């Protein structure tokens, strides 16, 4: 495992723990309600939505270039935010890692 993959997995695990805690405390809709509670929270929510849209645009372009299906990651991004791009980057790094391994020569 390379440092990029390790970092991405650690970020995913940490964010998963935070998201699970938040879901237990306030629920899925409660997270959205909190994002609309006041102008400051709404600004942060709008910022996250903008960044997720930019991430979707990048994932679509990158997936076309690599010839992979992007729709699962777009769907995850639309429903769960950063999880989509994080999972896409982990998959991308994993595939890149496998492709760079030398193929064993037999015979």
Steps between C-alpha positions, in 0.01 A plus 500: 500500500634843414471814711217645285285193546573484873413869540175465305394195702580678829300806394210275395508315834513821703224665298291181523530507880401868514208440261378199698513703822309787336237265358446341841470840668277690253417270205542560127240777480635657818836549331328688215287703745813600692653616173208738456472616861663841452685698231842371608391138486327561167822645358690185603228279349510699174879469494479121543238474223721705264806288575300178450378628161858579401608153618224339291613693191858387557401136568292485180787635291759275668280190473441561128874531449559175690201315353334422833141534622456815706126489575531318837737769628279781367199344673694464826617862473145625445370309803798488737734781396873441531466123518461484120824678411688323780390157380573595138852613593561181702387285207706708257812471716443125552467435125805717425696305761400167344580622147852604601590156635720295271335196343683182603675320215457124488675241291 
